[in-house]
Amino acid sequence: MRYACLLLTVPGPAFAHAGHLGALAGHDHWIAGAAVGIALGIGLWQAAKDRKARKDDTAADDTTPEQSA
């Protein structure tokens, strides 16, 4: 227990979450949160577009008439 208390006094690096990056630029946490939210929204939008494009391609392949030999 003595060693554990001693280790608590040893300086170490402080790691902050992404919200503190906005504070370094002179802004509040909400700006960083908004930026993360916008990035997630764009990513989900792009994923939905890709999924729809694949679905349309599959539907176009299914409607292609079969050629008889």
N, CA, C, O and CB atoms as a CASP TS submission, in Angstrom:
PFRMAT TS
TARGET T0000
AUTHOR 0000-0000-0000
METHOD Language model
MODEL 1
PARENT N/A
ATOM      1  N   MET     1       0.827  -1.186   0.000  1.00  0.00           N
ATOM      2  CA  MET     1       0.000   0.000   0.000  1.00  0.00           C
ATOM      3  C   MET     1       0.871   1.249   0.000  1.00  0.00           C
ATOM      4  O   MET     1       0.508   2.265  -0.592  1.00  0.00           O
ATOM      5  CB  MET     1      -0.940  -0.001   1.204  1.00  0.00           C
ATOM      6  N   ARG     2       2.016   1.172   0.663  1.00  0.00           N
ATOM      7  CA  ARG     2       2.901   2.343   0.696  1.00  0.00           C
ATOM      8  C   ARG     2       3.376   2.696  -0.703  1.00  0.00           C
ATOM      9  O   ARG     2       3.482   3.869  -1.062  1.00  0.00           O
ATOM     10  CB  ARG     2       4.108   2.086   1.614  1.00  0.00           C
ATOM     11  N   TYR     3       3.658   1.671  -1.482  1.00  0.00           N
ATOM     12  CA  TYR     3       4.155   1.920  -2.838  1.00  0.00           C
ATOM     13  C   TYR     3       3.056   2.468  -3.747  1.00  0.00           C
ATOM     14  O   TYR     3       3.325   3.287  -4.626  1.00  0.00           O
ATOM     15  CB  TYR     3       4.730   0.633  -3.435  1.00  0.00           C
ATOM     16  N   ALA     4       1.834   2.022  -3.538  1.00  0.00           N
ATOM     17  CA  ALA     4       0.721   2.515  -4.349  1.00  0.00           C
ATOM     18  C   ALA     4       0.516   4.007  -4.109  1.00  0.00           C
ATOM     19  O   ALA     4       0.292   4.763  -5.054  1.00  0.00           O
ATOM     20  CB  ALA     4      -0.574   1.735  -4.032  1.00  0.00           C
ATOM     21  N   CYS     5       0.590   4.430  -2.858  1.00  0.00           N
ATOM     22  CA  CYS     5       0.439   5.857  -2.549  1.00  0.00           C
ATOM     23  C   CYS     5       1.597   6.655  -3.132  1.00  0.00           C
ATOM     24  O   CYS     5       1.407   7.781  -3.591  1.00  0.00           O
ATOM     25  CB  CYS     5       0.355   6.079  -1.026  1.00  0.00           C
ATOM     26  N   LEU     6       2.775   6.087  -3.116  1.00  0.00           N
ATOM     27  CA  LEU     6       3.938   6.765  -3.680  1.00  0.00           C
ATOM     28  C   LEU     6       3.789   6.918  -5.196  1.00  0.00           C
ATOM     29  O   LEU     6       4.151   7.955  -5.751  1.00  0.00           O
ATOM     30  CB  LEU     6       5.228   5.990  -3.343  1.00  0.00           C
ATOM     31  N   LEU     7       3.261   5.898  -5.862  1.00  0.00           N
ATOM     32  CA  LEU     7       3.081   5.965  -7.311  1.00  0.00           C
ATOM     33  C   LEU     7       2.054   7.019  -7.716  1.00  0.00           C
ATOM     34  O   LEU     7       2.117   7.540  -8.829  1.00  0.00           O
ATOM     35  CB  LEU     7       2.659   4.609  -7.844  1.00  0.00           C
ATOM     36  N   LEU     8       1.121   7.338  -6.841  1.00  0.00           N
ATOM     37  CA  LEU     8       0.134   8.367  -7.150  1.00  0.00           C
ATOM     38  C   LEU     8       0.765   9.748  -7.254  1.00  0.00           C
ATOM     39  O   LEU     8       0.196  10.640  -7.883  1.00  0.00           O
ATOM     40  CB  LEU     8      -0.954   8.379  -6.096  1.00  0.00           C
ATOM     41  N   THR     9       1.909   9.934  -6.659  1.00  0.00           N
ATOM     42  CA  THR     9       2.565  11.240  -6.693  1.00  0.00           C
ATOM     43  C   THR     9       3.501  11.397  -7.882  1.00  0.00           C
ATOM     44  O   THR     9       4.016  12.489  -8.123  1.00  0.00           O
ATOM     45  CB  THR     9       3.334  11.462  -5.416  1.00  0.00           C
ATOM     46  N   VAL    10       3.727  10.320  -8.628  1.00  0.00           N
ATOM     47  CA  VAL    10       4.624  10.373  -9.781  1.00  0.00           C
ATOM     48  C   VAL    10       3.904  11.087 -10.926  1.00  0.00           C
ATOM     49  O   VAL    10       2.783  10.719 -11.276  1.00  0.00           O
ATOM     50  CB  VAL    10       5.077   8.935 -10.213  1.00  0.00           C
ATOM     51  N   PRO    11       4.533  12.094 -11.503  1.00  0.00           N
ATOM     52  CA  PRO    11       3.866  12.792 -12.610  1.00  0.00           C
ATOM     53  C   PRO    11       3.777  11.903 -13.841  1.00  0.00           C
ATOM     54  O   PRO    11       4.659  11.085 -14.102  1.00  0.00           O
ATOM     55  CB  PRO    11       4.609  14.090 -12.954  1.00  0.00           C
ATOM     56  N   GLY    12       2.716  12.075 -14.579  1.00  0.00           N
ATOM     57  CA  GLY    12       2.510  11.298 -15.799  1.00  0.00           C
ATOM     58  C   GLY    12       1.774  12.140 -16.823  1.00  0.00           C
ATOM     59  O   GLY    12       1.296  13.231 -16.510  1.00  0.00           O
ATOM     60  N   PRO    13       1.683  11.645 -18.024  1.00  0.00           N
ATOM     61  CA  PRO    13       0.982  12.410 -19.060  1.00  0.00           C
ATOM     62  C   PRO    13      -0.518  12.459 -18.783  1.00  0.00           C
ATOM     63  O   PRO    13      -1.102  11.497 -18.283  1.00  0.00           O
ATOM     64  CB  PRO    13       1.243  11.799 -20.446  1.00  0.00           C
ATOM     65  N   ALA    14      -1.117  13.569 -19.108  1.00  0.00           N
ATOM     66  CA  ALA    14      -2.561  13.730 -18.958  1.00  0.00           C
ATOM     67  C   ALA    14      -3.192  13.595 -20.334  1.00  0.00           C
ATOM     68  O   ALA    14      -2.833  14.315 -21.266  1.00  0.00           O
ATOM     69  CB  ALA    14      -2.922  15.108 -18.302  1.00  0.00           C
ATOM     70  N   PHE    15      -4.117  12.685 -20.453  1.00  0.00           N
ATOM     71  CA  PHE    15      -4.796  12.467 -21.723  1.00  0.00           C
ATOM     72  C   PHE    15      -6.200  13.050 -21.635  1.00  0.00           C
ATOM     73  O   PHE    15      -6.953  12.739 -20.712  1.00  0.00           O
ATOM     74  CB  PHE    15      -4.842  10.953 -22.083  1.00  0.00           C
ATOM     75  N   ALA    16      -6.543  13.882 -22.584  1.00  0.00           N
ATOM     76  CA  ALA    16      -7.861  14.500 -22.605  1.00  0.00           C
ATOM     77  C   ALA    16      -8.693  13.887 -23.718  1.00  0.00           C
ATOM     78  O   ALA    16      -8.162  13.353 -24.691  1.00  0.00           O
ATOM     79  CB  ALA    16      -7.752  16.027 -22.787  1.00  0.00           C
ATOM     80  N   HIS    17      -9.994  13.971 -23.557  1.00  0.00           N
ATOM     81  CA  HIS    17     -10.867  13.472 -24.624  1.00  0.00           C
ATOM     82  C   HIS    17     -10.965  14.517 -25.732  1.00  0.00           C
ATOM     83  O   HIS    17     -10.495  15.644 -25.575  1.00  0.00           O
ATOM     84  CB  HIS    17     -12.282  13.126 -24.072  1.00  0.00           C
ATOM     85  N   ALA    18     -11.574  14.139 -26.844  1.00  0.00           N
ATOM     86  CA  ALA    18     -11.606  14.992 -28.041  1.00  0.00           C
ATOM     87  C   ALA    18     -12.282  16.334 -27.782  1.00  0.00           C
ATOM     88  O   ALA    18     -11.998  17.297 -28.494  1.00  0.00           O
ATOM     89  CB  ALA    18     -12.322  14.275 -29.171  1.00  0.00           C
ATOM     90  N   GLY    19     -13.146  16.430 -26.813  1.00  0.00           N
ATOM     91  CA  GLY    19     -13.831  17.684 -26.522  1.00  0.00           C
ATOM     92  C   GLY    19     -12.898  18.781 -26.063  1.00  0.00           C
ATOM     93  O   GLY    19     -13.217  19.961 -26.213  1.00  0.00           O
ATOM     94  N   HIS    20     -11.757  18.424 -25.509  1.00  0.00           N
ATOM     95  CA  HIS    20     -10.820  19.436 -25.032  1.00  0.00           C
ATOM     96  C   HIS    20      -9.999  20.054 -26.152  1.00  0.00           C
ATOM     97  O   HIS    20      -9.344  21.074 -25.939  1.00  0.00           O
ATOM     98  CB  HIS    20      -9.899  18.836 -24.009  1.00  0.00           C
ATOM     99  N   LEU    21     -10.019  19.469 -27.326  1.00  0.00           N
ATOM    100  CA  LEU    21      -9.288  20.070 -28.438  1.00  0.00           C
ATOM    101  C   LEU    21      -9.899  21.406 -28.825  1.00  0.00           C
ATOM    102  O   LEU    21      -9.180  22.327 -29.214  1.00  0.00           O
ATOM    103  CB  LEU    21      -9.272  19.128 -29.644  1.00  0.00           C
ATOM    104  N   GLY    22     -11.211  21.520 -28.722  1.00  0.00           N
ATOM    105  CA  GLY    22     -11.874  22.788 -29.013  1.00  0.00           C
ATOM    106  C   GLY    22     -11.503  23.857 -28.011  1.00  0.00           C
ATOM    107  O   GLY    22     -11.421  25.031 -28.371  1.00  0.00           O
ATOM    108  N   ALA    23     -11.275  23.484 -26.760  1.00  0.00           N
ATOM    109  CA  ALA    23     -10.899  24.456 -25.739  1.00  0.00           C
ATOM    110  C   ALA    23      -9.518  25.042 -26.027  1.00  0.00           C
ATOM    111  O   ALA    23      -9.238  26.189 -25.680  1.00  0.00           O
ATOM    112  CB  ALA    23     -10.921  23.805 -24.348  1.00  0.00           C
ATOM    113  N   LEU    24      -8.668  24.256 -26.655  1.00  0.00           N
ATOM    114  CA  LEU    24      -7.349  24.768 -27.003  1.00  0.00           C
ATOM    115  C   LEU    24      -7.440  25.860 -28.056  1.00  0.00           C
ATOM    116  O   LEU    24      -6.600  26.759 -28.096  1.00  0.00           O
ATOM    117  CB  LEU    24      -6.458  23.640 -27.498  1.00  0.00           C
ATOM    118  N   ALA    25      -8.447  25.787 -28.901  1.00  0.00           N
ATOM    119  CA  ALA    25      -8.623  26.784 -29.953  1.00  0.00           C
ATOM    120  C   ALA    25      -9.453  27.966 -29.468  1.00  0.00           C
ATOM    121  O   ALA    25      -9.697  28.899 -30.234  1.00  0.00           O
ATOM    122  CB  ALA    25      -9.281  26.152 -31.175  1.00  0.00           C
ATOM    123  N   GLY    26      -9.886  27.947 -28.230  1.00  0.00           N
ATOM    124  CA  GLY    26     -10.666  29.044 -27.686  1.00  0.00           C
ATOM    125  C   GLY    26     -12.162  28.870 -27.859  1.00  0.00           C
ATOM    126  O   GLY    26     -12.910  29.843 -27.757  1.00  0.00           O
ATOM    127  N   HIS    27     -12.613  27.660 -28.116  1.00  0.00           N
ATOM    128  CA  HIS    27     -14.034  27.399 -28.300  1.00  0.00           C
ATOM    129  C   HIS    27     -14.515  26.472 -27.194  1.00  0.00           C
ATOM    130  O   HIS    27     -13.714  25.917 -26.442  1.00  0.00           O
ATOM    131  CB  HIS    27     -14.314  26.785 -29.697  1.00  0.00           C
ATOM    132  N   ASP    28     -15.822  26.311 -27.104  1.00  0.00           N
ATOM    133  CA  ASP    28     -16.400  25.405 -26.115  1.00  0.00           C
ATOM    134  C   ASP    28     -16.495  23.986 -26.655  1.00  0.00           C
ATOM    135  O   ASP    28     -16.179  23.722 -27.815  1.00  0.00           O
ATOM    136  CB  ASP    28     -17.779  25.895 -25.688  1.00  0.00           C
ATOM    137  N   HIS    29     -16.933  23.087 -25.799  1.00  0.00           N
ATOM    138  CA  HIS    29     -17.052  21.683 -26.172  1.00  0.00           C
ATOM    139  C   HIS    29     -18.096  21.445 -27.254  1.00  0.00           C
ATOM    140  O   HIS    29     -17.978  20.496 -28.030  1.00  0.00           O
ATOM    141  CB  HIS    29     -17.389  20.862 -24.961  1.00  0.00           C
ATOM    142  N   TRP    30     -19.100  22.282 -27.313  1.00  0.00           N
ATOM    143  CA  TRP    30     -20.191  22.023 -28.256  1.00  0.00           C
ATOM    144  C   TRP    30     -19.732  22.109 -29.701  1.00  0.00           C
ATOM    145  O   TRP    30     -20.317  21.462 -30.571  1.00  0.00           O
ATOM    146  CB  TRP    30     -21.324  23.001 -28.025  1.00  0.00           C
ATOM    147  N   ILE    31     -18.711  22.883 -29.971  1.00  0.00           N
ATOM    148  CA  ILE    31     -18.215  22.992 -31.349  1.00  0.00           C
ATOM    149  C   ILE    31     -17.574  21.677 -31.777  1.00  0.00           C
ATOM    150  O   ILE    31     -17.792  21.207 -32.894  1.00  0.00           O
ATOM    151  CB  ILE    31     -17.196  24.157 -31.478  1.00  0.00           C
ATOM    152  N   ALA    32     -16.791  21.093 -30.895  1.00  0.00           N
ATOM    153  CA  ALA    32     -16.175  19.802 -31.216  1.00  0.00           C
ATOM    154  C   ALA    32     -17.249  18.727 -31.353  1.00  0.00           C
ATOM    155  O   ALA    32     -17.165  17.870 -32.232  1.00  0.00           O
ATOM    156  CB  ALA    32     -15.145  19.400 -30.131  1.00  0.00           C
ATOM    157  N   GLY    33     -18.249  18.773 -30.490  1.00  0.00           N
ATOM    158  CA  GLY    33     -19.348  17.816 -30.587  1.00  0.00           C
ATOM    159  C   GLY    33     -20.119  17.968 -31.881  1.00  0.00           C
ATOM    160  O   GLY    33     -20.514  16.978 -32.496  1.00  0.00           O
ATOM    161  N   ALA    34     -20.334  19.210 -32.295  1.00  0.00           N
ATOM    162  CA  ALA    34     -21.035  19.457 -33.561  1.00  0.00           C
ATOM    163  C   ALA    34     -20.211  18.948 -34.737  1.00  0.00           C
ATOM    164  O   ALA    34     -20.762  18.381 -35.681  1.00  0.00           O
ATOM    165  CB  ALA    34     -21.334  20.962 -33.733  1.00  0.00           C
ATOM    166  N   ALA    35     -18.912  19.143 -34.689  1.00  0.00           N
ATOM    167  CA  ALA    35     -18.049  18.671 -35.778  1.00  0.00           C
ATOM    168  C   ALA    35     -18.072  17.148 -35.870  1.00  0.00           C
ATOM    169  O   ALA    35     -18.126  16.594 -36.968  1.00  0.00           O
ATOM    170  CB  ALA    35     -16.605  19.165 -35.574  1.00  0.00           C
ATOM    171  N   VAL    36     -18.032  16.478 -34.739  1.00  0.00           N
ATOM    172  CA  VAL    36     -18.099  15.015 -34.738  1.00  0.00           C
ATOM    173  C   VAL    36     -19.461  14.558 -35.251  1.00  0.00           C
ATOM    174  O   VAL    36     -19.546  13.596 -36.014  1.00  0.00           O
ATOM    175  CB  VAL    36     -17.837  14.452 -33.316  1.00  0.00           C
ATOM    176  N   GLY    37     -20.523  15.240 -34.837  1.00  0.00           N
ATOM    177  CA  GLY    37     -21.863  14.901 -35.307  1.00  0.00           C
ATOM    178  C   GLY    37     -22.015  15.083 -36.804  1.00  0.00           C
ATOM    179  O   GLY    37     -22.623  14.248 -37.473  1.00  0.00           O
ATOM    180  N   ILE    38     -21.471  16.163 -37.335  1.00  0.00           N
ATOM    181  CA  ILE    38     -21.532  16.410 -38.777  1.00  0.00           C
ATOM    182  C   ILE    38     -20.759  15.331 -39.529  1.00  0.00           C
ATOM    183  O   ILE    38     -21.222  14.833 -40.555  1.00  0.00           O
ATOM    184  CB  ILE    38     -20.969  17.808 -39.116  1.00  0.00           C
ATOM    185  N   ALA    39     -19.588  14.974 -39.022  1.00  0.00           N
ATOM    186  CA  ALA    39     -18.785  13.938 -39.672  1.00  0.00           C
ATOM    187  C   ALA    39     -19.527  12.599 -39.673  1.00  0.00           C
ATOM    188  O   ALA    39     -19.514  11.887 -40.677  1.00  0.00           O
ATOM    189  CB  ALA    39     -17.422  13.793 -38.967  1.00  0.00           C
ATOM    190  N   LEU    40     -20.167  12.255 -38.563  1.00  0.00           N
ATOM    191  CA  LEU    40     -20.943  11.015 -38.512  1.00  0.00           C
ATOM    192  C   LEU    40     -22.119  11.066 -39.481  1.00  0.00           C
ATOM    193  O   LEU    40     -22.418  10.078 -40.153  1.00  0.00           O
ATOM    194  CB  LEU    40     -21.448  10.756 -37.088  1.00  0.00           C
ATOM    195  N   GLY    41     -22.778  12.208 -39.551  1.00  0.00           N
ATOM    196  CA  GLY    41     -23.898  12.358 -40.474  1.00  0.00           C
ATOM    197  C   GLY    41     -23.478  12.188 -41.920  1.00  0.00           C
ATOM    198  O   GLY    41     -24.164  11.518 -42.693  1.00  0.00           O
ATOM    199  N   ILE    42     -22.365  12.784 -42.289  1.00  0.00           N
ATOM    200  CA  ILE    42     -21.861  12.655 -43.663  1.00  0.00           C
ATOM    201  C   ILE    42     -21.496  11.200 -43.957  1.00  0.00           C
ATOM    202  O   ILE    42     -21.774  10.692 -45.043  1.00  0.00           O
ATOM    203  CB  ILE    42     -20.630  13.573 -43.884  1.00  0.00           C
ATOM    204  N   GLY    43     -20.882  10.543 -42.997  1.00  0.00           N
ATOM    205  CA  GLY    43     -20.517   9.139 -43.186  1.00  0.00           C
ATOM    206  C   GLY    43     -21.739   8.249 -43.362  1.00  0.00           C
ATOM    207  O   GLY    43     -21.748   7.373 -44.227  1.00  0.00           O
ATOM    208  N   LEU    44     -22.774   8.465 -42.548  1.00  0.00           N
ATOM    209  CA  LEU    44     -23.996   7.676 -42.675  1.00  0.00           C
ATOM    210  C   LEU    44     -24.708   7.966 -43.988  1.00  0.00           C
ATOM    211  O   LEU    44     -25.255   7.057 -44.612  1.00  0.00           O
ATOM    212  CB  LEU    44     -24.929   7.954 -41.505  1.00  0.00           C
ATOM    213  N   TRP    45     -24.705   9.215 -44.406  1.00  0.00           N
ATOM    214  CA  TRP    45     -25.331   9.606 -45.672  1.00  0.00           C
ATOM    215  C   TRP    45     -24.628   8.908 -46.841  1.00  0.00           C
ATOM    216  O   TRP    45     -25.283   8.382 -47.740  1.00  0.00           O
ATOM    217  CB  TRP    45     -25.284  11.150 -45.853  1.00  0.00           C
ATOM    218  N   GLN    46     -23.297   8.906 -46.821  1.00  0.00           N
ATOM    219  CA  GLN    46     -22.531   8.258 -47.890  1.00  0.00           C
ATOM    220  C   GLN    46     -22.776   6.748 -47.893  1.00  0.00           C
ATOM    221  O   GLN    46     -22.895   6.139 -48.956  1.00  0.00           O
ATOM    222  CB  GLN    46     -21.024   8.552 -47.728  1.00  0.00           C
ATOM    223  N   ALA    47     -22.850   6.151 -46.715  1.00  0.00           N
ATOM    224  CA  ALA    47     -23.114   4.711 -46.636  1.00  0.00           C
ATOM    225  C   ALA    47     -24.494   4.389 -47.200  1.00  0.00           C
ATOM    226  O   ALA    47     -24.661   3.378 -47.882  1.00  0.00           O
ATOM    227  CB  ALA    47     -23.006   4.218 -45.178  1.00  0.00           C
ATOM    228  N   ALA    48     -25.480   5.234 -46.923  1.00  0.00           N
ATOM    229  CA  ALA    48     -26.825   5.013 -47.455  1.00  0.00           C
ATOM    230  C   ALA    48     -26.838   5.149 -48.972  1.00  0.00           C
ATOM    231  O   ALA    48     -27.510   4.381 -49.661  1.00  0.00           O
ATOM    232  CB  ALA    48     -27.820   6.000 -46.829  1.00  0.00           C
ATOM    233  N   LYS    49     -26.093   6.128 -49.498  1.00  0.00           N
ATOM    234  CA  LYS    49     -26.020   6.298 -50.951  1.00  0.00           C
ATOM    235  C   LYS    49     -25.375   5.080 -51.604  1.00  0.00           C
ATOM    236  O   LYS    49     -25.848   4.606 -52.638  1.00  0.00           O
ATOM    237  CB  LYS    49     -25.231   7.572 -51.307  1.00  0.00           C
ATOM    238  N   ASP    50     -24.304   4.573 -51.011  1.00  0.00           N
ATOM    239  CA  ASP    50     -23.619   3.397 -51.554  1.00  0.00           C
ATOM    240  C   ASP    50     -24.528   2.169 -51.514  1.00  0.00           C
ATOM    241  O   ASP    50     -24.567   1.385 -52.462  1.00  0.00           O
ATOM    242  CB  ASP    50     -22.323   3.120 -50.771  1.00  0.00           C
ATOM    243  N   ARG    51     -25.257   2.011 -50.408  1.00  0.00           N
ATOM    244  CA  ARG    51     -26.159   0.875 -50.272  1.00  0.00           C
ATOM    245  C   ARG    51     -27.264   0.950 -51.328  1.00  0.00           C
ATOM    246  O   ARG    51     -27.633  -0.066 -51.917  1.00  0.00           O
ATOM    247  CB  ARG    51     -26.767   0.831 -48.852  1.00  0.00           C
ATOM    248  N   LYS    52     -27.788   2.149 -51.566  1.00  0.00           N
ATOM    249  CA  LYS    52     -28.839   2.330 -52.572  1.00  0.00           C
ATOM    250  C   LYS    52     -28.290   2.054 -53.971  1.00  0.00           C
ATOM    251  O   LYS    52     -28.974   1.441 -54.791  1.00  0.00           O
ATOM    252  CB  LYS    52     -29.423   3.762 -52.497  1.00  0.00           C
ATOM    253  N   ALA    53     -27.073   2.493 -54.251  1.00  0.00           N
ATOM    254  CA  ALA    53     -26.470   2.261 -55.566  1.00  0.00           C
ATOM    255  C   ALA    53     -26.268   0.771 -55.812  1.00  0.00           C
ATOM    256  O   ALA    53     -26.510   0.288 -56.918  1.00  0.00           O
ATOM    257  CB  ALA    53     -25.130   3.003 -55.684  1.00  0.00           C
ATOM    258  N   ARG    54     -25.825   0.040 -54.790  1.00  0.00           N
ATOM    259  CA  ARG    54     -25.654  -1.410 -54.938  1.00  0.00           C
ATOM    260  C   ARG    54     -26.999  -2.093 -55.149  1.00  0.00           C
ATOM    261  O   ARG    54     -27.108  -3.032 -55.936  1.00  0.00           O
ATOM    262  CB  ARG    54     -24.949  -2.001 -53.704  1.00  0.00           C
ATOM    263  N   LYS    55     -28.026  -1.616 -54.440  1.00  0.00           N
ATOM    264  CA  LYS    55     -29.355  -2.192 -54.580  1.00  0.00           C
ATOM    265  C   LYS    55     -29.885  -1.944 -55.991  1.00  0.00           C
ATOM    266  O   LYS    55     -30.482  -2.838 -56.591  1.00  0.00           O
ATOM    267  CB  LYS    55     -30.317  -1.603 -53.527  1.00  0.00           C
ATOM    268  N   ASP    56     -29.673  -0.740 -56.526  1.00  0.00           N
ATOM    269  CA  ASP    56     -30.114  -0.416 -57.881  1.00  0.00           C
ATOM    270  C   ASP    56     -29.368  -1.258 -58.913  1.00  0.00           C
ATOM    271  O   ASP    56     -29.965  -1.709 -59.891  1.00  0.00           O
ATOM    272  CB  ASP    56     -29.907   1.077 -58.168  1.00  0.00           C
ATOM    273  N   ASP    57     -28.074  -1.473 -58.704  1.00  0.00           N
ATOM    274  CA  ASP    57     -27.291  -2.304 -59.625  1.00  0.00           C
ATOM    275  C   ASP    57     -27.793  -3.742 -59.619  1.00  0.00           C
ATOM    276  O   ASP    57     -27.885  -4.374 -60.672  1.00  0.00           O
ATOM    277  CB  ASP    57     -25.801  -2.267 -59.252  1.00  0.00           C
ATOM    278  N   THR    58     -28.114  -4.253 -58.453  1.00  0.00           N
ATOM    279  CA  THR    58     -28.619  -5.615 -58.339  1.00  0.00           C
ATOM    280  C   THR    58     -29.977  -5.731 -59.012  1.00  0.00           C
ATOM    281  O   THR    58     -30.252  -6.723 -59.687  1.00  0.00           O
ATOM    282  CB  THR    58     -28.712  -6.038 -56.865  1.00  0.00           C
ATOM    283  N   ALA    59     -30.831  -4.725 -58.833  1.00  0.00           N
ATOM    284  CA  ALA    59     -32.157  -4.741 -59.452  1.00  0.00           C
ATOM    285  C   ALA    59     -32.030  -4.670 -60.970  1.00  0.00           C
ATOM    286  O   ALA    59     -32.805  -5.316 -61.676  1.00  0.00           O
ATOM    287  CB  ALA    59     -33.020  -3.569 -58.929  1.00  0.00           C
ATOM    288  N   ALA    60     -31.087  -3.913 -61.484  1.00  0.00           N
ATOM    289  CA  ALA    60     -30.887  -3.805 -62.927  1.00  0.00           C
ATOM    290  C   ALA    60     -30.396  -5.133 -63.497  1.00  0.00           C
ATOM    291  O   ALA    60     -30.772  -5.505 -64.609  1.00  0.00           O
ATOM    292  CB  ALA    60     -29.887  -2.680 -63.253  1.00  0.00           C
ATOM    293  N   ASP    61     -29.567  -5.845 -62.754  1.00  0.00           N
ATOM    294  CA  ASP    61     -29.078  -7.147 -63.210  1.00  0.00           C
ATOM    295  C   ASP    61     -30.208  -8.176 -63.241  1.00  0.00           C
ATOM    296  O   ASP    61     -30.226  -9.052 -64.106  1.00  0.00           O
ATOM    297  CB  ASP    61     -27.940  -7.638 -62.303  1.00  0.00           C
ATOM    298  N   ASP    62     -31.146  -8.074 -62.303  1.00  0.00           N
ATOM    299  CA  ASP    62     -32.252  -9.024 -62.241  1.00  0.00           C
ATOM    300  C   ASP    62     -33.247  -8.811 -63.380  1.00  0.00           C
ATOM    301  O   ASP    62     -33.911  -9.761 -63.796  1.00  0.00           O
ATOM    302  CB  ASP    62     -32.965  -8.909 -60.903  1.00  0.00           C
ATOM    303  N   THR    63     -33.364  -7.594 -63.889  1.00  0.00           N
ATOM    304  CA  THR    63     -34.342  -7.310 -64.939  1.00  0.00           C
ATOM    305  C   THR    63     -33.782  -7.521 -66.336  1.00  0.00           C
ATOM    306  O   THR    63     -34.512  -7.383 -67.317  1.00  0.00           O
ATOM    307  CB  THR    63     -34.839  -5.896 -64.809  1.00  0.00           C
ATOM    308  N   THR    64     -32.505  -7.853 -66.444  1.00  0.00           N
ATOM    309  CA  THR    64     -31.897  -8.097 -67.748  1.00  0.00           C
ATOM    310  C   THR    64     -32.475  -9.386 -68.328  1.00  0.00           C
ATOM    311  O   THR    64     -32.436 -10.425 -67.669  1.00  0.00           O
ATOM    312  CB  THR    64     -30.342  -8.183 -67.637  1.00  0.00           C
ATOM    313  N   PRO    65     -33.011  -9.339 -69.550  1.00  0.00           N
ATOM    314  CA  PRO    65     -33.597 -10.565 -70.121  1.00  0.00           C
ATOM    315  C   PRO    65     -32.523 -11.611 -70.401  1.00  0.00           C
ATOM    316  O   PRO    65     -31.404 -11.298 -70.807  1.00  0.00           O
ATOM    317  CB  PRO    65     -34.363 -10.243 -71.418  1.00  0.00           C
ATOM    318  N   GLU    66     -32.898 -12.834 -70.174  1.00  0.00           N
ATOM    319  CA  GLU    66     -31.986 -13.951 -70.427  1.00  0.00           C
ATOM    320  C   GLU    66     -31.919 -14.204 -71.929  1.00  0.00           C
ATOM    321  O   GLU    66     -32.934 -14.128 -72.621  1.00  0.00           O
ATOM    322  CB  GLU    66     -32.445 -15.236 -69.667  1.00  0.00           C
ATOM    323  N   GLN    67     -30.753 -14.499 -72.422  1.00  0.00           N
ATOM    324  CA  GLN    67     -30.604 -14.826 -73.840  1.00  0.00           C
ATOM    325  C   GLN    67     -30.764 -16.330 -74.010  1.00  0.00           C
ATOM    326  O   GLN    67     -30.150 -17.119 -73.291  1.00  0.00           O
ATOM    327  CB  GLN    67     -29.222 -14.345 -74.394  1.00  0.00           C
ATOM    328  N   SER    68     -31.586 -16.709 -74.957  1.00  0.00           N
ATOM    329  CA  SER    68     -31.760 -18.140 -75.202  1.00  0.00           C
ATOM    330  C   SER    68     -30.741 -18.608 -76.235  1.00  0.00           C
ATOM    331  O   SER    68     -30.375 -17.867 -77.147  1.00  0.00           O
ATOM    332  CB  SER    68     -33.204 -18.449 -75.681  1.00  0.00           C
ATOM    333  N   ALA    69     -30.300 -19.824 -76.080  1.00  0.00           N
ATOM    334  CA  ALA    69     -29.265 -20.350 -76.965  1.00  0.00           C
ATOM    335  C   ALA    69     -29.796 -20.884 -78.243  1.00  0.00           C
ATOM    336  O   ALA    69     -29.028 -21.357 -79.081  1.00  0.00           O
ATOM    337  CB  ALA    69     -28.506 -21.405 -76.293  1.00  0.00           C
TER
END
